[in-house]
Amino acid sequence: MSTSGQAAANLANAHLSTGPKTDEGKAASSQKSLKQRLTAKIVLLPGETLAPGNTIESSLTKELINLQWRLQRVPRLEASLLDADLPDFKALNNISLHAARMKRQFSATLKEFHQLQAVRKQQEESAMLEAITHRRADVILQRPTDLAQFGFVFTVDEVDHRIRRDDALSAAKRALSDAAEAKRPFYGLKPLDRKS
């Protein structure tokens, strides 16, 4: 429990606060409700977008959005037909058939999108691994790196960032493995039991 003096001081401090001032602070503050996800002010959360990477993926994304908007109209159309004094059951059936067709089309299009995206990401990963090999060799041989001459679209900074990230991850895995083998606790956790 706080004293009345502490409560008064807290209240006075709260009146002085005007919220975040920097763009970074405002962005961080706007994301606080993301923890609950359902109370977020934005509809799409980070990681929930399709993130098309080329023209074909963009086209499929537009098709998915179009289908989703049309599917969202179905309940209103059904409700308006059912609210009529004499419901038009034939029209209601037609709407249901169209909705079912659009759902199948949405699923097929989404599957196609994910397959194309997986292939593209696999190709990008393969190209990145090749670029990493060139960059590491150039560093060892102390020569400048010109990734564009080999057709890579990555910058040297992007490749160096990936190398640092991969090296840090490898070092972390080695440290965890060494700690587990030595049966040393790490970060307050008990060593993992290895069952053969």
C-alpha positions in Angstrom: 0.0 0.0 0.0 1.3 3.4 -0.8 0.9 6.3 1.6 -1.3 9.3 0.8 1.8 11.3 0.1 3.1 8.7 -2.4 -0.4 8.6 -4.1 -0.4 12.4 -4.4 3.1 12.4 -5.9 2.1 9.7 -8.4 -0.9 11.7 -9.4 1.1 14.9 -9.8 3.7 13.0 -11.9 0.9 11.5 -14.1 -0.4 15.0 -14.9 3.1 16.0 -16.1 3.2 13.0 -18.6 2.1 13.8 -22.1 2.8 10.4 -23.5 5.5 9.4 -26.0 7.0 12.2 -28.1 9.3 10.4 -30.6 8.0 8.4 -33.5 9.6 5.3 -32.0 7.9 5.9 -28.7 4.6 6.4 -30.3 5.0 3.3 -32.4 5.9 1.2 -29.3 2.9 2.7 -27.4 0.5 1.9 -30.2 1.6 -1.7 -30.1 0.9 -2.3 -26.4 -2.5 -3.7 -27.1 -1.0 -6.3 -29.4 -0.3 -8.5 -26.4 -4.0 -9.1 -26.1 -4.4 -9.2 -29.9 -8.2 -8.9 -29.7 -8.0 -5.3 -28.3 -5.5 -4.1 -30.9 -6.5 -1.0 -32.8 -5.1 -2.4 -36.1 -6.7 -5.3 -37.9 -3.5 -6.9 -39.2 -0.8 -7.7 -36.7 2.9 -8.0 -37.6 3.5 -11.4 -39.1 -0.1 -11.8 -40.2 0.2 -10.2 -43.6 0.9 -12.1 -46.8 3.9 -10.0 -47.7 4.0 -10.6 -51.5 7.5 -10.6 -52.9 6.9 -10.3 -56.6 4.2 -9.4 -59.2 2.5 -12.9 -59.2 2.3 -12.9 -55.4 0.9 -9.4 -55.5 -1.8 -10.4 -58.0 -2.8 -13.4 -55.9 -2.9 -11.2 -52.8 -5.3 -8.8 -54.6 -7.5 -11.8 -55.6 -7.6 -13.0 -52.0 -8.6 -9.5 -50.8 -11.3 -9.3 -53.4 -12.7 -12.7 -52.5 -12.6 -11.9 -48.8 -14.5 -8.7 -49.3 -17.1 -10.5 -51.3 -17.4 -13.2 -48.7 -18.0 -10.6 -46.0 -21.0 -9.3 -47.9 -22.7 -12.7 -47.9 -24.2 -12.5 -44.3 -25.7 -9.1 -45.1 -27.3 -10.4 -48.3 -28.6 -13.4 -46.6 -30.0 -11.3 -43.7 -31.8 -8.9 -46.2 -33.4 -11.9 -48.0 -34.5 -13.5 -44.7 -35.9 -10.1 -43.4 -38.4 -9.9 -46.4 -42.0 -10.7 -45.8 -41.7 -13.5 -48.3 -38.1 -14.8 -48.3 -36.7 -15.6 -51.7 -35.3 -19.1 -51.0 -34.0 -19.6 -54.5 -31.9 -16.4 -54.2 -30.8 -17.5 -50.8 -29.7 -20.9 -52.2 -27.8 -19.1 -55.1 -26.0 -16.9 -52.6 -25.0 -19.9 -50.6 -23.7 -21.7 -53.7 -21.7 -18.6 -54.7 -20.3 -18.3 -51.2 -19.2 -21.9 -51.2 -17.5 -21.4 -54.6 -15.7 -18.3 -53.3 -14.5 -20.1 -50.2 -13.1 -22.9 -52.3 -11.5 -20.4 -54.6 -10.1 -18.5 -51.7 -8.6 -21.7 -50.2 -7.1 -22.7 -53.6 -5.7 -19.3 -54.2 -4.2 -19.1 -50.7 -2.6 -22.5 -51.2 -1.1 -21.4 -54.5 0.2 -18.2 -52.9 1.9 -20.1 -50.1 3.5 -22.6 -52.5 4.8 -19.8 -54.8 6.1 -17.9 -51.8 7.8 -21.0 -50.3 9.6 -21.5 -53.7 10.6 -17.9 -53.9 11.9 -17.9 -50.3 13.8 -21.1 -50.9 15.5 -19.6 -54.0 16.3 -16.4 -52.0 17.8 -18.5 -49.2 19.9 -20.5 -51.7 21.1 -17.3 -53.3 21.9 -15.8 -49.9 24.0 -18.9 -49.0 26.0 -18.5 -52.3 26.5 -14.8 -51.6 27.7 -15.6 -48.1 30.3 -18.0 -49.6 31.5 -15.3 -52.0 31.7 -12.7 -49.2 33.6 -15.0 -46.8 36.1 -15.9 -49.5 36.6 -12.2 -50.4 37.2 -11.4 -46.7 39.7 -14.2 -46.3 41.5 -13.2 -49.6 41.3 -9.5 -48.6 39.6 -8.4 -51.8 36.6 -6.2 -52.4 33.2 -7.9 -52.7 31.1 -7.2 -55.8 28.0 -9.3 -55.5 26.3 -7.7 -58.4 28.8 -9.1 -60.9 27.5 -12.6 -60.0 23.9 -11.5 -60.3 23.1 -11.2 -56.6 20.5 -8.5 -55.5 21.8 -8.5 -51.9 24.0 -5.7 -50.6 27.2 -6.4 -48.9 25.7 -5.0 -45.7 22.8 -7.4 -45.9 25.1 -10.4 -46.4 27.4 -9.2 -43.6 24.3 -8.9 -41.3 23.2 -12.4 -42.1 26.8 -13.7 -41.5 26.9 -12.0 -38.1 23.4 -13.4 -37.2 24.3 -16.9 -38.3 27.6 -16.8 -36.5 25.9 -15.6 -33.3 23.3 -18.3 -33.5 26.0 -21.0 -34.0 28.0 -19.6 -31.0 24.8 -19.7 -28.9 24.1 -23.3 -29.8 27.6 -24.3 -29.0 27.4 -22.6 -25.6 24.2 -24.4 -24.8 25.5 -27.7 -26.0 28.7 -27.2 -23.9 26.7 -26.3 -20.9 24.4 -29.3 -21.2 27.4 -31.6 -21.6 29.1 -30.2 -18.5 25.7 -30.4 -16.7 26.0 -26.7 -15.9 22.8 -24.7 -15.3 22.3 -21.8 -17.7 20.1 -18.8 -17.0 18.8 -20.5 -13.9 17.5 -23.5 -15.8 18.4 -27.0 -14.9 20.4 -28.9 -17.6 18.3 -30.8 -20.0 18.1 -34.5 -19.3 19.3 -36.5 -22.2 17.6 -39.8 -22.6 19.1 -42.3 -25.0 
